[in-house]
């Protein structure tokens, strides 16, 4: 067997870096993702075993310098949906959306294990770039998840309280339905595969819908078409958009430490002001919030 390091080097020489972030193509239909997150490996195996969702098949796994690497299926003659969306007609766009939504419905129908609710595929710590830089959880239910997720400074808001203590069902979720993660055939523009499963796992049933809007600015039309065919959670979306603007990555240790400092010096009146006019945190270039709605949630503003 050729060592992983050698395969990666040869792949870069033969094919260049054309297999996405952390990905190197090594043959006609294989690639290496290194490093690869454990949550993605779990999700890809689970999806292959329990659904018909087109996704990369895991062929091998290895460890290099203490980090996980995965040899997985590569899809030749494909392109990401974002690179060809403007070339498609209305029928083609709706067909892609229909196929994707049918597969998502199948995923969402899968029952979670009784021992956990909000977790990675197999009940361990989960990952989502909206929440933290590293893994977090697992949580017993959506209430425990929301209590950890929501900033203490806004928990007194009655709308936020309703949101926190509403017990949402756990659904298997991809967590990043961005057009860049949808592969289509270069010639026919048929849906081929959904990639980037790092943020997949068991999340509250609104999570797929709200996270779909996180990068919506990059392809507003795609999001609008998806909203026609999947279950909508518009109230939860308003709340999520509001929370996105209050702080970035709320479960990061640095964010928590900063919150404690702020809370120690804020008066009740200042805290109340924060609820009305949240400050936007600086965002990394590759995780910029692309929301298509107003900066301040009107629902929260009027019901404060």
N, C-alpha and C positions, 0 to 999 in steps of 0.2 A: 504494500500500500504506500502511495506517495504521501509524505508528511504534509499536514495541513498548511504549514508555512510555505512549502514549496508549491503546493497547488495554488495558493493565493498569489504568489509571485508570478507563476506561469500564466495564470488567468489574467492578471493585469497586463502582461506583455502581449498576450494573444487578443484580448478583447477590450482592454482599457477598463475604466471605471464606469460601466454603463448598467449597473444592476442596483441602482438606488443607494441610499445612505447605508454604509457599512457592508454593502454587497459587492461581490466580485464574481463575474461569470467565469466558469471554468470549463465548460463544454457547450455543445449545442443546446442542451436542455437541462443543464445543472448550474448551480451557483452556490457560493458560500456566503453566508451572512455571519460576519465576525466583527465585533462581538454581537451576540444575539441574546436578548433578554429571556430569562426562564419563562416569563409569562407568555411570550410568543410561541415558544416551543410547546408548552402545554396546550395553548389554544389551537394551534395547527393540528396537533394530533387528535384533539377532541373533535374538531370540526370534520376531520377526515373520517372519524369513526362513527359519528352520529348525524351527519347532515350530507346533503348533496351540494353544499356551497362550494363553488370552484375556488380553491385556494392552493398555495404551494404545498406539495407533499414533502414531508420530512424524510430524508433518505439516510442521513447519518448525523451523529452529533459528536463533538470532540471538545477538549479543553486545551487552550493554549495560553500560557502565562496566567493561569487561574481564571480565565474568562471562557464562557461558553461560546462555541461556534457550531453552526448547523449547515450541513450540505442539504440543499433543498431544490425542488423543481424550479427550473427557469422557463419562462414562456417566450419562445422566439416569435418573431414577427408580430409583436404586440407593441402598443404604446399606451401611455396613461391617458385617461379620458380628458384631462385638462388640455392636452396638446392637440386635440382634434375636435373639441366640443363645437367650436364655431363653424366647422366644416359640415356638421351633421344637420339633416333636416329634422322637422318636428317629429316625424314618424320614428326615425332612428333614435332620437333622444328618449322618446317615451318608451320604446321597446327596451332600451338599456335599463331605464328606471324600473320598468315592470319586472324584468328578470331579477334585478337586484332586490327589489322589495319582496318578491316571492321567496327568495332564499333567506332573507332576514326574518320573514314570518315563520319559516321553518325553525330557525335558530331560536327565536323567542318563545316557541312552544315547548322547548326542552325544559324538563323540571330540574331545579337545583337540588343538590343533596340536602337532606333534612338537617345536617349538622352545621350548615353555614348558609348565609344569605348574601352578603356583600363581600366578595372575595375573588381571587383569581380562579381560573378554570377548575382547579382541583382543591380549592378551599384554603389556599395560602395567601400571602400578602399580594395585593394587586397593584397595578400601575396605571396612572393616567397623567399626562403632562399638564392637564388643567388643575390637578390637585397637588402634585409634589414632584420633585426631581427624582426621588427614589420611590421604592415601593412603600405601601401603607396598608393598614388593616391586618387581617380581615376583621369584619364587623358582624355582630350577631344579626342585625337587621338594618333597615334604612334609617330608623330613628337614631341608632348609635352612630351610623355613618354621618348623618346630618349634624348631630351634636358636635362631632369632631370637625366637620367641614366648615360650619358657619361661624363667622367672627363673633365673639362675645358682645361686641359693641352694637350689633344689630339684632340680637336675639330677642330684645324686648318688643320689637315691632310685631304687631299681631299677625300680619300676613306671613312674616318669617316664621313665627311660632306655629302657625297652621301647617306650613310647609315642613318644618322639622318633624312634627309629631304625626304627620300623615304616614301611615304604614304602607309603603309602596312594595309591590311584588318584585322579586329579583328575576331578571331576565338575562339570558346570555346575550352579551353585547359586544359588538366589534369595537366601538368607541372612537372611531376616527374615519367616518364616511366622507372623506375628502376626495375630490375628483382625481387627485394625484395618486390615490391608492386603488383606483379602479382601472383595470387593464382591458383593452379592447383590441380586436384584430385590426391590423393596419389596413387591410384591404376591404373587409366586409363591415368593420366597425361593430361587430357583434361582441357582447360581453364575454370576457374570457376568464377573469379571476379578480378576486378581492385580496389585496395584500396588506402588509403592515398590521399584524395582529398583536403587537406589543401591549396595547391597552385593552385587550379583550378580557372578558371575565363576567362575573355575575354582578350586575349593577341595578339600581332602581329602574323600574320599567320606563321612565321618561328619559333616561340617560342617553340612549341612542339618538333620540329626537333632538334633545338640546345640544348635545355635542356636535351634531351635524351642522349646527349654525355657528360653531366656534370659528370656522374659517369661511363662512358663507360669502364674504365679500369677493372671494376669488372665483366663484361661479354661482351667482345668485339664482340664475335660471334653473340650474340643477337642483338646488335646495327647494325652490318653489314647486318643481315637478314632483320631487319626492314627497312633499307635504300633501300632494293630491292622492297618494296611494298608501301611505303608512299612517298609523295611529298618531294623532297629534296631541301634544301636551303644551299648549300655548301659555297657560298660567305658569307652569313650571319654567317655561322658557323665559318669561319675563323676570322671574325671580333669579334664575341662573345668570341672565345677562347683568342684572344688578350686582350679584355677588362677584362676577368676573371683574367688575370695575372697582370693587372695594379693595381687593388684594390679589396678587398673583401667587399661585402655589401655596394655598393656605396651610397645608400640612408640612411644609418645609420647616425644619428647626429654626432657621434664621427668621422666617416670617413669624413664627410663634414668639420668639424672643422679642422681636420688634413690637408685636402686639402688647406684650406684657409691659413694655416701657411706656407705650402710648397710653394704655389704660391706667397706669399709675399716676399720670400727670393730667389726664383729662377730667374736666368737670362734667356733670350730667348734661349741662347745656351744650357743651362742645360735642359730646358724644351724640346728642340729638341732631346737631348740625351735620355730623358725618353721615347720618342716615339719609338726610335730604340731598346732600351734595357730595357723594363719594368721590375720592381722588382716584385718578387712573394711575396704576403702577406702570413703570417702564416695562416694556416687553422685549424679549429676545426677537431677533429678526425672523427666526424660523418658527416662532410660536406666537406670531402676532394675532391678536383677536380680530377677526374680520366680521364683526357683527353688523347687521343691516338695520338695526333698530336704534331708537334714541338712546343717548348715554344714560339717562336716569329712568328707571322703570316707573312709568306713569301710575301703574297700579299701586306700587308701594308708596309713591309720593302722595297720592290722594287719600290713601287709607292709613297713613302714619298716625 
